[in-house]
Amino acid sequence: MATLDHVAQHAGVSKATASRALSKPSLVSPATVARVLDSARELGFVPNRTAQALAGGRTGLVAIVVPTLENSFFTPIIRGAQEQAAASGLHLTIAVHGLDSPTDIAALETLSRQVDGFLIAAPRGDDDVVTAAATGIPSVLIDREIDGLPSVSADTATAFGELARGFIDRGHTSIAFVGGPDRSWQNAQRITAVQDAAAGHCALTVLGPYPATVASGVQATEAVVASGATAVISYAASISLGLIFGLNARGLSVPGDVVVSADEGVVAALGLRGAPSIEVDGEELGRLAMQRLIEQIGAPGDDEPAKLRVPVRWSPAG
């Protein structure tokens, strides 16, 4: 395998000059840069990205912080972030912290000395704890917003509001919203959007909070039936799936007696013709968040922290 020494000897320059030509070409004459690059290509030399990063005061490593690995929502986000990091010559590591207590700050302070930046997915994390964890290192929030920090979020609130308006337009006079985890930023956004859509147009029952699990949907079934709602919007697909099971067990057809929103995968798998769906592209969220983090690492503090809301694909009840 060719080394930097081999490239330098082949190009007739010192090792230091070859290194500058490859890592900081502006410091070397164009003719020398061209000669070194030609030698590198001819010898099949591949620069050590980690060594280059360390020489520039960087590690070439970034971390994504998630509250759990058990929630499948985070899987495509991690995958998209990893693909974008690899395309930029970076390595991605995963850290599991809920950021709901000050003890998490100490753990991330240690990690921050080993990485160049954080992607932070902390849907239930305390604002002050999340802000403290993101202070002093380039950071981008995923699927939540805090003033003063850059973020990339799925605009599910708009989709939930549109679904509610669609139900109302189809004549539904009673809607139930089965909410997600307590203190979830997205849950609060979705509740507000559905409340705004229903105000003055139909009865709305907000249930929860519930963990985003199938068991929660089964648990919520009795309350949904008691509400008299004929249309239900669930915080997450897992809750919808449990609710569909619970309603069917009571002899109620879905959709039919009750229309339950879900994601496209659940609707297709269960053959729920006419059921509305919402689909968050997690991989796209991960890619966009990583792109923003790379920009932060390259030019920290150049711009005001921006909040990017990514449109969400949704389909009304058919």
Summary of the structure (lengths in Angstrom):
residues: 318
radius of gyration: 25.2
end to end distance: 61.0
largest distance: 83.4
contacts: 1085
relative contact order: 0.12
helix: 48%
strand: 16%
